[in-house]
Amino acid sequence: MEVIHKIGRRKTAVARVYVSEGKGNITINKKDLNTYFPTATLQYKVKQPLSLTDNVENFDVKVNVYGGGITGQAEAVRLAISRALCEVDAEHRSTLKPEGLLTRDPRMVERKKFGQKKARKKFQFSKR
């Protein structure tokens, strides 16, 4: 099996994932998974597609991720890994799709409008 390259995005985070056969090592920006994403929740998000398809020990994952915050980055990595697993075996799609792991989350930050404090918040109104 050759290296499979996929891209995942979330908000402003972009993750490029390279999946190859291996022993289950996950490297993110040349750091180990546990050092780059210190909390258990973020580590779970990254490993979720691998654990659902029972491939935690089968593939080595190399990730380049930039932009956004750590949660957005973790979810971008999750989407990219899910897409790569679907290319490895088309049957994985039936397990990942119902969990919502193949859906690109379209929610973005709303832009600030002129004459307002933020996107929705207005300046204080004074009647008199």
DSSP file (Angstrom, degrees, kcal/mol; ACC not computed):
  #  RESIDUE AA STRUCTURE BP1 BP2  ACC     N-H-->O    O-->H-N    N-H-->O    O-->H-N    TCO  KAPPA ALPHA  PHI   PSI    X-CA   Y-CA   Z-CA
    1    1 A M              0   0    0      0, 0.0    20,-0.4     0, 0.0     2,-0.1   0.000 360.0 360.0 360.0 130.2    0.0    0.0    0.0
    2    2 A E        -     0   0    0      1,-0.1     2,-0.3    18,-0.1    19,-0.1  -0.304 360.0 -76.0 -83.0 174.3    1.3    3.4   -1.0
    3    3 A V        -     0   0    0     17,-0.1     2,-0.5    -2,-0.1    17,-0.2  -0.542  44.0-146.2 -74.2 133.2    1.0    6.6    1.2
    4    4 A I  E     -A   19   0A   0     15,-2.7    15,-2.7    -2,-0.3     2,-0.5  -0.895  10.0-158.9-104.7 128.0   -2.5    8.1    1.0
    5    5 A H  E     +A   18   0A   0     -2,-0.5     2,-0.3    13,-0.2    13,-0.2  -0.919  18.7 163.4-111.0 126.1   -2.8   11.9    1.3
    6    6 A K  E     -A   17   0A   0     11,-2.2    11,-3.1    -2,-0.5     2,-0.4  -0.957  25.2-139.0-138.9 157.3   -6.0   13.6    2.3
    7    7 A I  E     -A   16   0A   0     -2,-0.3     2,-0.4     9,-0.2     9,-0.2  -0.943  14.5-173.6-119.8 138.5   -7.0   17.1    3.6
    8    8 A G  E     -A   15   0A   0      7,-2.5     7,-3.1    -2,-0.4     2,-0.3  -0.982   5.5-166.9-128.6 144.2   -9.5   18.0    6.4
    9    9 A R  E     +A   14   0A   0     -2,-0.4    96,-0.4     5,-0.2     2,-0.3  -0.948  13.4 172.6-131.1 151.6  -10.7   21.4    7.3
   10   10 A R  E >   -A   13   0A   0      3,-1.9     3,-2.7    -2,-0.3     2,-0.3  -0.864  69.7 -41.2-156.8 123.4  -12.6   22.9   10.3
   11   11 A K  T 3  S-     0   0    0     94,-0.5    97,-0.0    96,-0.3    57,-0.0  -0.425 127.0 -25.9  52.6-115.3  -13.1   26.7   10.8
   12   12 A T  T 3  S+     0   0    0     -2,-0.3     2,-0.3    -3,-0.1    -1,-0.3   0.347 114.2 108.6-107.0   7.5   -9.7   28.1    9.8
   13   13 A A  E <   -A   10   0A   0     -3,-2.7    -3,-1.9    54,-0.1     2,-0.4  -0.659  48.0-167.1 -86.1 137.7   -7.7   24.9   10.6
   14   14 A V  E     -AB   9  66A   0     52,-2.6    52,-1.9    -2,-0.3     2,-0.5  -0.993   1.5-168.2-126.6 126.3   -6.3   22.8    7.7
   15   15 A A  E     -AB   8  65A   0     -7,-3.1    -7,-2.5    -2,-0.4     2,-0.5  -0.961   7.5-163.1-118.5 126.6   -4.9   19.3    8.3
   16   16 A R  E     -AB   7  64A   0     48,-3.4    48,-2.7    -2,-0.5     2,-0.4  -0.946  17.0-165.0-105.9 123.4   -2.9   17.4    5.7
   17   17 A V  E     -AB   6  63A   0    -11,-3.1   -11,-2.2    -2,-0.5     2,-0.5  -0.906  14.5-166.0-117.1 134.7   -2.8   13.7    6.6
   18   18 A Y  E     -AB   5  62A   0     44,-2.9    44,-2.4    -2,-0.4     2,-0.5  -0.960  13.2-168.0-118.7 110.8   -0.5   11.0    5.2
   19   19 A V  E     +AB   4  61A   0    -15,-2.7   -15,-2.7    -2,-0.5     2,-0.3  -0.866  15.2 159.3-105.6 128.9   -1.6    7.4    6.0
   20   20 A S  E     - B   0  60A   0     40,-2.4    40,-3.4    -2,-0.5   -17,-0.1  -0.936  47.9 -82.1-140.0 163.4    0.6    4.4    5.5
   21   21 A E  E    S+ B   0  59A   0    -20,-0.4    38,-0.3    -2,-0.3     2,-0.3  -0.418  73.8 109.5 -66.1 140.6    0.8    0.9    6.8
   22   22 A G  S    S-     0   0    0     36,-2.4    -1,-0.1    -2,-0.1    38,-0.0  -0.872  76.2 -59.8-176.5-150.5    2.6    0.6   10.1
   23   23 A K  S    S-     0   0    0     -2,-0.3    35,-0.1     2,-0.0    37,-0.1   0.336  82.5 -84.1-108.3   5.1    2.2    0.0   13.9
   24   24 A G  S    S+     0   0    0      1,-0.3     2,-0.3    34,-0.1    36,-0.2   0.668  70.4 156.9 103.2  18.7   -0.2    2.8   14.9
   25   25 A N        -     0   0    0     32,-0.1    36,-3.1     7,-0.0     2,-0.5  -0.628  23.8-162.3 -79.4 133.9    2.1    5.8   15.4
   26   26 A I  E     -c   61   0A   0     -2,-0.3     7,-1.2    34,-0.2     2,-0.5  -0.966   8.5-176.1-118.5 115.9    0.4    9.2   15.1
   27   27 A T  E     -cD  62  32A   0     34,-3.0    36,-3.0    -2,-0.5     2,-0.5  -0.948   4.4-170.5-115.1 126.3    2.7   12.1   14.5
   28   28 A I  E >  S-cD  63  31A   0      3,-3.0     3,-1.6    -2,-0.5    36,-0.2  -0.968  75.3 -19.7-120.7 119.5    1.4   15.7   14.3
   29   29 A N  T 3  S-     0   0    0     34,-2.9    -1,-0.2    -2,-0.5    35,-0.1   0.889 126.5 -55.2  49.4  45.6    3.8   18.5   13.2
   30   30 A K  T 3  S+     0   0    0     33,-0.4     2,-0.3     1,-0.2    -1,-0.3   0.662 121.2 105.3  62.2  20.9    6.7   16.2   14.0
   31   31 A K  E <  S-D   28   0A   0     -3,-1.6    -3,-3.0     1,-0.0    -1,-0.2  -0.885  78.9 -97.6-122.6 158.4    5.5   15.7   17.6
   32   32 A D  E >>  -D   27   0A   0     -2,-0.3     4,-2.2    -5,-0.2     3,-0.5  -0.361  34.5-114.5 -69.5 154.7    3.8   12.8   19.3
   33   33 A L  H 3> S+     0   0    0     -7,-1.2     4,-2.7     1,-0.2    -1,-0.1   0.898 114.7  53.0 -55.9 -43.9    0.0   12.8   19.5
   34   34 A N  H 34 S+     0   0    0      1,-0.2    -1,-0.2     2,-0.2     9,-0.1   0.763 112.1  44.0 -69.7 -25.1    0.0   13.0   23.3
   35   35 A T  H <4 S+     0   0    0     -3,-0.5    -1,-0.2     1,-0.1    -2,-0.2   0.836 116.5  44.8 -86.9 -33.8    2.4   16.0   23.4
   36   36 A Y  H  < S+     0   0    0     -4,-2.2    -2,-0.2     1,-0.3    -3,-0.2   0.924 125.6  31.3 -75.6 -44.2    0.6   18.0   20.6
   37   37 A F  S  < S+     0   0    0     -4,-2.7    -1,-0.3    -5,-0.2     6,-0.1  -0.858  73.7 178.4-112.5  94.2   -2.9   17.3   22.0
   38   38 A P        +     0   0    0      0, 0.0     2,-0.2     0, 0.0    -1,-0.1   0.789  53.5  81.0 -71.5 -28.3   -2.5   17.1   25.8
   39   39 A T  S  > S-     0   0    0      1,-0.1     4,-1.8     4,-0.0     5,-0.2  -0.502  77.8-131.0 -85.2 150.1   -6.2   16.5   26.7
   40   40 A A  H  > S+     0   0    0      1,-0.2     4,-2.4     2,-0.2     5,-0.2   0.821 105.2  59.7 -65.5 -32.4   -7.9   13.1   26.5
   41   41 A T  H  > S+     0   0    0      2,-0.2     4,-2.1     1,-0.2    -1,-0.2   0.924 107.2  44.3 -63.3 -45.1  -10.8   14.6   24.7
   42   42 A L  H  > S+     0   0    0      2,-0.2     4,-1.9     1,-0.2    -1,-0.2   0.884 112.8  51.6 -68.7 -38.2   -8.7   15.9   21.8
   43   43 A Q  H  X S+     0   0    0     -4,-1.8     4,-2.2     1,-0.2    -1,-0.2   0.895 109.6  51.1 -63.7 -39.3   -6.8   12.6   21.6
   44   44 A Y  H  X S+     0   0    0     -4,-2.4     4,-1.5     1,-0.2    -2,-0.2   0.908 107.5  53.0 -62.9 -42.2  -10.1   10.7   21.5
   45   45 A K  H  < S+     0   0    0     -4,-2.1    -1,-0.2     1,-0.2    -2,-0.2   0.904 111.2  46.0 -60.1 -42.0  -11.3   12.9   18.6
   46   46 A V  H  < S+     0   0    0     -4,-1.9     4,-0.3     1,-0.2    -1,-0.2   0.901 118.0  41.7 -68.5 -40.7   -8.2   12.2   16.6
   47   47 A K  H  X S+     0   0    0     -4,-2.2     4,-2.6     1,-0.2     3,-0.4   0.615  89.5  95.1 -82.3 -12.3   -8.3    8.4   17.2
   48   48 A Q  H  X S+     0   0    0     -4,-1.5     4,-2.3     1,-0.2     5,-0.2   0.871  84.3  45.3 -52.2 -50.2  -12.1    8.1   16.8
   49   49 A P  H  > S+     0   0    0      0, 0.0     4,-1.3     0, 0.0    -1,-0.2   0.878 115.0  49.5 -64.3 -33.5  -12.2    7.1   13.1
   50   50 A L  H  4>S+     0   0    0     -3,-0.4     5,-3.1    -4,-0.3     6,-0.4   0.905 113.0  45.6 -69.4 -40.8   -9.3    4.6   13.6
   51   51 A S  H ><5S+     0   0    0     -4,-2.6     3,-0.9     3,-0.2    -1,-0.2   0.863 109.5  54.7 -72.2 -34.6  -11.0    3.0   16.7
   52   52 A L  H 3<5S+     0   0    0     -4,-2.3    -1,-0.2    -5,-0.3    -2,-0.2   0.841 115.2  39.7 -66.7 -31.6  -14.5    2.8   15.0
   53   53 A T  T 3<5S-     0   0    0     -4,-1.3    -1,-0.2    -5,-0.2    -2,-0.2   0.310 112.6-118.8 -99.2   8.4  -12.9    0.9   12.0
   54   54 A D  T < 5S+     0   0    0     -3,-0.9    -3,-0.2    -4,-0.2     3,-0.1   0.890  78.9 121.1  57.3  44.8  -10.6   -1.3   14.3
   55   55 A N    >>< +     0   0    0     -5,-3.1     4,-1.0    -6,-0.1     3,-0.6   0.039  22.3 118.5-122.9  25.3   -7.5    0.1   12.6
   56   56 A V  T 34 S+     0   0    0     -6,-0.4    -1,-0.1     1,-0.2    -5,-0.1   0.873  87.5  33.4 -62.0 -37.7   -5.6    1.6   15.6
   57   57 A E  T 34 S+     0   0    0      1,-0.1    -1,-0.2    -7,-0.1   -32,-0.1   0.469 109.9  67.9 -96.0  -3.3   -2.6   -0.7   15.3
   58   58 A N  T <4 S+     0   0    0     -3,-0.6   -36,-2.4   -35,-0.1     2,-0.4   0.762  93.7  47.6 -93.2 -26.4   -2.6   -1.0   11.5
   59   59 A F  E  <  -B   21   0A   0     -4,-1.0     2,-0.4   -38,-0.3   -38,-0.2  -0.903  60.9-142.5-125.6 145.4   -1.7    2.4   10.1
   60   60 A D  E     -B   20   0A   0    -40,-3.4   -40,-2.4    -2,-0.4     2,-0.5  -0.887  23.9-157.4 -96.9 134.9    0.9    5.1   10.8
   61   61 A V  E     -Bc  19  26A   0    -36,-3.1   -34,-3.0    -2,-0.4     2,-0.5  -0.963  10.6-171.6-120.5 124.2   -0.5    8.6   10.5
   62   62 A K  E     -Bc  18  27A   0    -44,-2.4   -44,-2.9    -2,-0.5     2,-0.4  -0.967  14.8-169.4-114.3 127.7    1.7   11.6    9.7
   63   63 A V  E     -Bc  17  28A   0    -36,-3.0   -34,-2.9    -2,-0.5     2,-0.5  -0.949  21.7-168.9-126.2 135.6   -0.1   15.0   10.0
   64   64 A N  E     +B   16   0A   0    -48,-2.7   -48,-3.4    -2,-0.4     2,-0.4  -0.992  25.6 171.3-113.8 120.6    0.7   18.6    9.1
   65   65 A V  E     +B   15   0A   0     -2,-0.5     2,-0.3   -50,-0.2   -50,-0.2  -0.989   5.9 162.2-134.4 140.6   -1.8   21.0   10.6
   66   66 A Y  E     +B   14   0A   0    -52,-1.9   -52,-2.6    -2,-0.4     3,-0.1  -0.975  35.7  41.3-150.0 161.3   -2.0   24.7   10.9
   67   67 A G  S    S+     0   0    0     -2,-0.3   -54,-0.1   -54,-0.2   -53,-0.1   0.192  82.0  38.7  84.7 155.7   -4.4   27.5   11.6
   68   68 A G  S    S-     0   0    0    -56,-0.2    -1,-0.2   -55,-0.1     2,-0.1  -0.109  93.2 -55.1  69.9-166.9   -7.3   27.8   14.1
   69   69 A G     >  -     0   0    0     -3,-0.1     4,-2.2   -56,-0.0     5,-0.2  -0.374  57.9 -90.0-102.0-176.1   -7.2   26.6   17.7
   70   70 A I  H  > S+     0   0    0      1,-0.2     4,-2.3     2,-0.2     5,-0.1   0.857 123.8  50.5 -70.2 -33.9   -6.5   23.1   19.1
   71   71 A T  H  > S+     0   0    0      2,-0.2     4,-2.3     1,-0.2     5,-0.2   0.940 112.4  46.7 -68.0 -45.3  -10.1   21.9   19.0
   72   72 A G  H  > S+     0   0    0      1,-0.2     4,-1.9     2,-0.2    -2,-0.2   0.881 112.9  50.8 -61.5 -38.3  -10.5   23.0   15.3
   73   73 A Q  H  X S+     0   0    0     -4,-2.2     4,-2.4     2,-0.2    -1,-0.2   0.917 109.0  50.5 -65.2 -43.3   -7.2   21.3   14.5
   74   74 A A  H  X S+     0   0    0     -4,-2.3     4,-2.2     1,-0.2    -2,-0.2   0.906 112.4  46.6 -62.0 -41.7   -8.2   18.1   16.2
   75   75 A E  H  X S+     0   0    0     -4,-2.3     4,-2.0     2,-0.2    -1,-0.2   0.827 110.3  53.2 -72.2 -30.4  -11.5   18.0   14.3
   76   76 A A  H  X S+     0   0    0     -4,-1.9     4,-2.1    -5,-0.2    -2,-0.2   0.906 110.0  48.2 -66.9 -41.3   -9.7   18.8   11.0
   77   77 A V  H  X S+     0   0    0     -4,-2.4     4,-2.6     1,-0.2     5,-0.2   0.906 109.4  53.8 -63.5 -42.2   -7.3   15.9   11.6
   78   78 A R  H  X S+     0   0    0     -4,-2.2     4,-2.2     1,-0.2    -2,-0.2   0.912 109.2  47.6 -59.8 -44.2  -10.3   13.6   12.4
   79   79 A L  H  X S+     0   0    0     -4,-2.0     4,-2.3     2,-0.2    -1,-0.2   0.912 112.4  49.2 -63.5 -42.9  -12.0   14.5    9.1
   80   80 A A  H  X S+     0   0    0     -4,-2.1     4,-2.2     2,-0.2    -2,-0.2   0.912 111.4  48.4 -65.1 -42.6   -8.8   13.9    7.1
   81   81 A I  H  X S+     0   0    0     -4,-2.6     4,-2.5     2,-0.2    -1,-0.2   0.910 110.7  52.1 -63.4 -41.7   -8.2   10.5    8.7
   82   82 A S  H  X S+     0   0    0     -4,-2.2     4,-1.7    -5,-0.2    -2,-0.2   0.914 110.0  48.3 -60.4 -43.3  -11.8    9.5    8.0
   83   83 A R  H  X S+     0   0    0     -4,-2.3     4,-1.3     1,-0.2    -1,-0.2   0.885 111.4  50.3 -65.0 -38.1  -11.4   10.4    4.4
   84   84 A A  H  X S+     0   0    0     -4,-2.2     4,-1.8     1,-0.2    -2,-0.2   0.899 108.0  52.5 -67.0 -40.1   -8.2    8.5    4.1
   85   85 A L  H  X S+     0   0    0     -4,-2.5     4,-2.3     1,-0.2     7,-0.3   0.846 105.5  55.4 -65.1 -33.1   -9.7    5.4    5.7
   86   86 A C  H  < S+     0   0    0     -4,-1.7    -1,-0.2     1,-0.2    -2,-0.2   0.838 107.8  49.2 -67.4 -31.9  -12.6    5.5    3.2
   87   87 A E  H  < S+     0   0    0     -4,-1.3     3,-0.2    -3,-0.2    -2,-0.2   0.845 108.5  53.3 -75.4 -32.4  -10.0    5.4    0.4
   88   88 A V  H  < S+     0   0    0     -4,-1.8     2,-0.4     1,-0.3    -2,-0.2   0.954 132.3   2.4 -63.3 -50.1   -8.2    2.5    2.0
   89   89 A D    ><  -     0   0    0     -4,-2.3     3,-1.6    -5,-0.1     4,-0.3  -0.963  61.5-150.2-143.1 122.0  -11.4    0.4    2.1
   90   90 A A  G >  S+     0   0    0     -2,-0.4     3,-1.0     1,-0.3     4,-0.4   0.710  94.4  69.7 -64.9 -20.6  -14.8    1.6    0.8
   91   91 A E  G >  S+     0   0    0      1,-0.2     3,-0.8     2,-0.2     4,-0.5   0.737  84.1  70.0 -70.8 -21.4  -16.6   -0.5    3.5
   92   92 A H  G X> S+     0   0    0     -3,-1.6     4,-2.2    -7,-0.3     3,-1.0   0.777  84.0  72.6 -64.7 -24.5  -15.3    1.9    6.2
   93   93 A R  H <> S+     0   0    0     -3,-1.0     4,-2.6    -4,-0.3    -1,-0.2   0.870  90.0  57.2 -58.3 -38.6  -17.7    4.5    4.8
   94   94 A S  H <4 S+     0   0    0     -3,-0.8    -1,-0.3    -4,-0.4    -2,-0.2   0.750 112.5  40.9 -68.1 -23.7  -20.7    2.6    6.2
   95   95 A T  H <4 S+     0   0    0     -3,-1.0     4,-0.4    -4,-0.5    -1,-0.2   0.799 119.5  42.9 -90.7 -31.8  -19.3    2.8    9.7
   96   96 A L  H  <>S+     0   0    0     -4,-2.2     5,-1.8     2,-0.1     4,-0.4   0.837 104.2  62.3 -84.2 -33.8  -18.0    6.4    9.6
   97   97 A K  T ><5S+     0   0    0     -4,-2.6     3,-1.7    -5,-0.2     5,-0.2   0.913 100.2  51.3 -64.1 -45.3  -20.9    8.1    7.8
   98   98 A P  T 3 5S+     0   0    0      0, 0.0    -1,-0.2     0, 0.0    -2,-0.1   0.803 107.2  55.9 -62.9 -25.2  -23.6    7.5   10.5
   99   99 A E  T 3 5S-     0   0    0     -4,-0.4    -2,-0.2    -3,-0.4    -3,-0.1   0.562 114.4-119.7 -80.4  -8.0  -21.2    8.9   13.1
  100  100 A G  T X 5S+     0   0    0     -3,-1.7     3,-0.6    -4,-0.4    -3,-0.2   0.705  74.3 129.8  79.5  20.8  -20.9   12.1   11.1
  101  101 A L  T 3 < +     0   0    0     -5,-1.8   -19,-0.2     1,-0.2    -4,-0.2   0.573  67.6  53.6 -86.1  -8.9  -17.2   11.8   10.6
  102  102 A L  T 3  S+     0   0    0     -6,-0.4     2,-0.5    -5,-0.2    -1,-0.2   0.359  86.7 100.6-103.8   4.9  -17.2   12.4    6.9
  103  103 A T  S <  S-     0   0    0     -3,-0.6     2,-0.6    -6,-0.1   -24,-0.0  -0.799  70.2-135.3 -96.1 126.3  -19.2   15.6    7.0
  104  104 A R        -     0   0    0     -2,-0.5   -94,-0.1     1,-0.1    -2,-0.1  -0.701  24.7-127.2 -77.3 119.3  -17.3   18.9    6.7
  105  105 A D        -     0   0    0     -2,-0.6   -94,-0.5   -96,-0.4    -1,-0.1  -0.571  21.6-164.4 -70.5 114.0  -18.6   21.2    9.4
  106  106 A P        +     0   0    0      0, 0.0     2,-0.2     0, 0.0    -1,-0.2   0.558  46.4 120.2 -81.8  -6.0  -19.6   24.4    7.5
  107  107 A R        +     0   0    0      3,-0.0   -96,-0.3     1,-0.0     2,-0.3  -0.408  37.5 171.8 -68.2 124.9  -19.9   26.7   10.5
  108  108 A M        -     0   0    0     -2,-0.2     2,-0.3   -98,-0.1    -1,-0.0  -0.798  42.3 -81.2-124.3 167.8  -17.5   29.6   10.3
  109  109 A V        -     0   0    0     -2,-0.3     2,-0.2     1,-0.1    -1,-0.0  -0.530  48.8-122.4 -70.9 132.3  -17.0   32.8   12.3
  110  110 A E        -     0   0    0     -2,-0.3     9,-0.2     1,-0.1    10,-0.1  -0.530  30.6-109.4 -76.7 141.8  -19.5   35.4   11.3
  111  111 A R        -     0   0    0     -2,-0.2     2,-0.3     1,-0.1    -1,-0.1  -0.346  29.0-107.6 -73.4 151.8  -17.9   38.7   10.1
  112  112 A K        -     0   0    0      5,-0.1     2,-0.3    -2,-0.0     7,-0.2  -0.585  33.9-139.6 -75.5 136.5  -18.1   41.9   12.2
  113  113 A K    >   -     0   0    0      5,-0.9     3,-1.2    -2,-0.3     2,-0.1  -0.724  21.4-103.6 -98.6 149.9  -20.5   44.5   10.7
  114  114 A F  T 3  S+     0   0    0     -2,-0.3     3,-0.1     1,-0.2    -1,-0.1  -0.373 105.7  29.6 -69.1 149.3  -19.7   48.2   10.6
  115  115 A G  T 3  S+     0   0    0      1,-0.3     8,-0.5     2,-0.1     2,-0.3   0.573 108.5  91.3  77.0   9.1  -21.6   50.4   13.1
  116  116 A Q  S <  S-     0   0    0     -3,-1.2    -1,-0.3     6,-0.1     6,-0.2  -0.903  77.9-128.4-131.9 161.9  -21.6   47.4   15.5
  117  117 A K  S    S-     0   0    0      4,-1.2     2,-0.2    -2,-0.3     5,-0.2   0.932  89.4 -15.1 -72.4 -47.2  -19.4   46.2   18.3
  118  118 A K  S    S-     0   0    0      3,-1.6    -5,-0.9    -4,-0.1     5,-0.1  -0.507  97.3 -62.0-136.4-157.1  -19.2   42.6   17.0
  119  119 A A  S    S+     0   0    0     -7,-0.2    -8,-0.1    -9,-0.2    -6,-0.0   0.929 130.7   0.8 -65.0 -45.1  -21.1   40.4   14.5
  120  120 A R  S    S+     0   0    0    -10,-0.1     2,-0.2     2,-0.1    -1,-0.1   0.682 109.2  97.1-114.2 -29.4  -24.4   40.6   16.3
  121  121 A K        -     0   0    0     -5,-0.1    -3,-1.6     1,-0.1    -4,-1.2  -0.429  59.0-154.2 -71.1 135.3  -23.7   42.8   19.4
  122  122 A K        -     0   0    0     -6,-0.2    -6,-0.1    -5,-0.2     2,-0.1  -0.597  25.0 -94.0-101.6 165.0  -24.7   46.4   19.0
  123  123 A F        -     0   0    0     -8,-0.5    -1,-0.1    -2,-0.2     2,-0.1  -0.449  62.6 -78.9 -69.4 155.5  -23.4   49.6   20.7
  124  124 A Q        -     0   0    0     -2,-0.1     2,-0.4     1,-0.1    -1,-0.1  -0.346  48.8-135.2 -62.0 131.8  -25.4   50.6   23.7
  125  125 A F        -     0   0    0     -3,-0.1     2,-0.5    -2,-0.1    -1,-0.1  -0.749  17.4-166.4 -92.6 131.6  -28.6   52.4   22.7
  126  126 A S        -     0   0    0     -2,-0.4    -2,-0.0     1,-0.1     0, 0.0  -0.973  11.1-168.9-120.2 120.9  -29.6   55.6   24.5
  127  127 A K              0   0    0     -2,-0.5    -1,-0.1     1,-0.1    -2,-0.0   0.870 360.0 360.0 -75.1 -36.4  -33.1   56.9   24.1
  128  128 A R              0   0    0      0, 0.0    -1,-0.1     0, 0.0    -2,-0.0   0.359 360.0 360.0-124.4 360.0  -32.4   60.2   25.8
